[in-house]
Amino acid sequence: MVRVKSRYLLCEINVSDRRDLLKLDDRAVSGTVKAAVARTHGDYGAALCSIRFCVKYLNAHTGIVFLRFPKGCYKLLWSALPFITSIECCGRIIPCFFNCLHVGGTIRTCQKFLIRYNTRQLHRMLPKCKNEEEKRQIQKAILSCSLTGGGDEALEDELESEEEDGE
């Protein structure tokens, strides 16, 4: 039996007001991405990317999103992301743009990249701290960046559900 191959796109949703991130949900992000692909690449792109496309993870606090899609159409989806200027969610239009951070073959590689990315961001924040308490909090956050703990169980559940989807 042949394994169904997918790609995972790790993106950051950037908004002007951070409170707007809390209003996002995965259906709104999914609909916006599908609409952008349809606008950019027409019916062909929309049909290709709608097969097995889904939002695997959305963190409304940080704006990080994992998108899963077939391996063959990742360039179509990737090229449509710059044309997203807003997301409609709960009757409100939230102006935003997508910043593509990483393209990976598994969720695990995207998670590893995200840990390295967050660690670098925390190191950049360290010199800008105003007092010692802020520095201690950031140093603690840097030391706590790892893939151990509850993330492995969630990853195993994810891999099991992917195997069931492929059969």
Disulfide bonds with the S-S distance in Angstrom:
none
